[in-house]
Amino acid sequence: MLPMNVKSSSRRSLWRRFIAQRHLQVMALLGVAWMIIFNYIPMYGIIIAFKEFNIVKAISEAPWVGLTHFKEFLQDDNLPNVIRNTLGISLIKLCIGFPLPIIFALFLNEVRSVRYKKAIQTISYLPHFLSWVVLGGILATWLADVGIINHILQALHLIDEPISYLAEPKYFWTIIISSDIWKELGWSAIIYLAAISGVSPDMYEAATIDGAGRFQKMWYVTLPAIKSTISILFILAVSGVLSSNFDQILVLRNSLNDSASNVIDYYVYQTGILSGRFSYSAAVGLIKSVITLILLLIANKVSQKINDTSLF
Amino acid sequence: MFAIKRKTKGEAIFDIINNFGMLCICFLTLYPIWYVLVNAFNNGNDAMLGGIYWWPRMFTLENFKAVFASPGIMQAMWITVAKTAIGTVAHVLFTAMVAYAYSRKGLIGGKFYILLGTITMIFSGGLIPGFLLIRNLHMLDNFLVYIIPFMFSFFDLIIFMTFFREIPEGLEEAARIDGANDWSIFLRVVLPVSMPVIATIALFHGVFQWNDYFTGMIYINNENLQPIQTYLFRVVAQSSSNQMMVAVQGSAINRTVTSQSIKLATMVVTTLPIVFVYPFLQRYFVKGMMIGSIKG
């Protein structure tokens, strides 16, 4: 008898506690409701990748087609190009765009004057606040036939005729990667600077007494101190490898540079939203999500093994 | 012991090179923006010849007059202002409210709610299922599409939650003794003491709302509802410059104005509000980024 009594009374007290916190529960459940509608229903919607979805019918009515759409993508002529562009752009961004803010933060930290340092910081993260649309406009102005780049190159006699950079696939990756670095260098450095500012001054003093120079202090004191921050951001960067900044690509791509600019995100957008092949496009999107998830887990595991830092 | 700090020769050289490098980075950052600015203030036909690097050659305000006289551009501007203002307030209030509830000790189901949110950070439905949802909710060509789908972010919730947990419990106790319930504690005690984190999230979300063109591009067909970034996208990326001229034709068209010069002026007008706001909020967001980074 006793256990049952305890059970029912604990259930009753649980209910009483729930009633006591009803205001908080309303707040919490509004959040849960939002997540169910805007996060979980789309997750359920993924099943259209395995169906022949038709826009006029409900998802549940659409016939199952198994892995047809996935097979179709593997045989698609666009596949090699899309994979090459997605991985190429992202890996170069990872190799160049990831370490640069760290180097910038290390050197900015060595600037002695506080006011000068603040001014540099303020200037360096200004571009982060510009939209890719505006940046696309700036780039178009710079790279135009009468733009400054062509002017300089012609003045230096490096080229005879103005080049239409955005119309040539071979320049596209360079434009994408350098403009991304231009936009985000200062902003990405903030987090490292914040981490550096937490390093104890004693460490630097000790290093000075040991006779360390500026570079040695950077290498042996500052860098190890921000190692865990670097690891976390690296995990996030690796998991973002397949999302090579859609906003930016969309602004800078055009039909002339398509062979260098068609990445997986654009391909999903083009086949799904523009051409209305929802099921096929959802299948491609699902492949991307799954690979991204696997990359995230691998990067997390590796980082855990190497230096005991992980996201979860 | 080391009261007198003397620079060695090597240190001095390092400082000079480092400072020079930093100056170069500042120049490279600012100059592209400056270049657009001077060209926007130049006579359009003259600018087409190129070669304007430091100052306008034929200074004029005509481009900006044309922008402000164009009903299409101004309508898009108002939509942007409205969606940024309403969207940011809705996002901050709603996310903070949920975060407040999640941050309370002893909330029944609290662990489960947080697990639900964590899953959304790792996995999502993707573009197409998201699009179909918005379509089924009848939010296509509806102003609400800028607000409701962006009202909540679990990432921002974590930042709020970390902050709320630091608030001394005594503050809340005192309000409860005075007869306040959870709603009034949240609105009148918690929110006012959380200004730094609110400013951070508001800045981030405000910038997102102001700069977002993708929502307007895929969910909105009605030109009266498109934000300025979508408008710009259509003329910049799709280089349909004629659209720009058509847009301005309501006003008395001036020969010194070209579609290119209006484009530049529109870019400047679009960017100015952000450039003005962010130095004021700067001291907050470094702190906010740190809070966010602790939990990843």
Interface residues (C-beta under 8 A of the other chain):
Chain A: L14 R17 F18 Q21 H23 L24 Q25 M27 A28 L30 G31 V32 W34 M35 I37 F38 N39 Y40 I41 P42 M43 Y44 G45 I46 I48 I59 F104 F107 L108 E110 V111 R112 Y116 A119 I120 T122 I123 S124 L126 P127 F129 L130 S131 W132 V133 V134 G136 G137 I138 A140 T141 W142 V146 G147 I148 H151 W182 L185 G186 I190 I191 L193 A194 E205 T208 G213 R214 T229 I232 I235 L236 F246 D247 L250 V251 L252 R253 N254 D265 V268 Y269 G272 I273 F278 S281 A282 G285 L286 K288 S289 L293 L296 L311 F312
Chain B: F2 G10 E11 F14 D15 N18 N19 G21 M22 I25 C26 L28 T29 L30 P32 I33 Y35 V36 N39 M48 L49 G50 G51 Y53 F94 M97 V98 Y100 A101 Y102 R104 G106 L107 I108 G109 G110 Y113 L116 G117 T118 I119 T120 I122 F123 S124 G125 G126 L127 I128 P129 G130 F131 L132 L133 P149 M151 F152 F154 L157 N181 D182 W183 F186 V207 W210 N211 D212 Y213 F214 I218 Q229 L232 F233 V236 A237 S239 Q260 K263 L264 M267 T270 T271 I274 V275 Y278 P279 Q282 F285 V286 M289 M290 S293 G296
